[in-house]
Amino acid sequence: MSKSTFPDPFKEARDSKGIGTMNDQDDPVKMVLGHKDVRKCAHNWKTFQSGGEEVGRIVVPSEVHIRDIRQIPFEVDPPLHVSYRALLDPWFKRPLENDYQIRLSKIINEVIDNALAKGTVEVVGEFSLVLQSRALTLLLNIPYEEANTWISWGTHVFRSEHTALDANKANILYDYIDRQIDKAIATPAEGLYSMLLASEIDGKKLTKEEVKGVMILTFAGGRDTVINAVTNSVAYFADHPESLNRLRAEPELMNNAIEELVRYFSPLTQMGRVVTEDTEVCGHAVKAQSRISMCWASANRDERVFESANEVVIDREVNPHVAFGFGIHNCLGATHARQILKVLLTTLVQKVGSMEILECKENIEELDEFKRKVGFDSIKIKFNKL
Ligand code: EMZ
């Protein structure tokens, strides 16, 4: 198996029962595995709720013990959810603007030039984390130097090397955001904090707590997910020089390639919901107040929907993947993430002749009956100039 292969651990359970189970901190989760069932559950936000009372419970592993601030709009349901999205969507669509893309391209070129100059880099820490952090300054519209602080936090804001959920680490982020909100109140600027503080929802100014909820999501939701997407894509092209050459020859395949890599890697394995009434999912009874999750990673390998589901088909044409979720809660950061991958691939194609994986340590998620490779803890890659 090549180093950039990401196996599908869900196949057998998906084919035989359509469902998996996970005992997450004594709050079990029924994982929905098939593409059709996943979409059905995501669509039904009334029965499968995001905005329940217990903040952090829809995340798997559950974050109820490490935070009491509601992430917005992720942990809110309609009708309020609609108002939050209407406020946030235009801001999070800015990556489509030309000026944004020019600045993003400058950031990514710098990271790639640095890798080429050094020759060999540890991609997670020296490449993807740096790239993700610097790109986030664009999304927030704040000074570039701020990225240095975030880089010093490491790849995950809630996890540390030995603890899946690290409350002390989470507090670093919460305190940081509090300070930034206070700064933006004292001196309004052009950034996301100030935009939010000046905004109203249904005729009322956003509270500090609401602004904090949006900011925590912006930091947490797009961190290890983007880092894994970037790292895994680089690893894939290192292992598959023929694909890098194909994109060089046929740049019109860029968007197909991006969607396909996102499908294949599915950086976010699953997302939970709280069940509001006794019901059933794919023939299995589920009780009110219990949890289900929609396993995007499994749905994205469903052979009933994707031919050659376990291969990266760089020119795949029809690709209804759910890597960015599905339905009203679809990923707010998807435009930014897609733009990062687009500029990354474009720049690799322009500057990098080939890459070589020297050594790596896989990052395996433990999901009780399933073990899923989601990325790398570290991966050393040699970059060769075109
Ligand atoms: C939450 C989640 C959002 C959660 C779209 O995903 O991402 C996870 O990485 C965070 O831990 O808090 O933001």
Residues whose N, C-alpha, C, O or C-beta is under 5 A from the ligand:
A	BS01	EMZ	V59 F158 L217 A220 G221
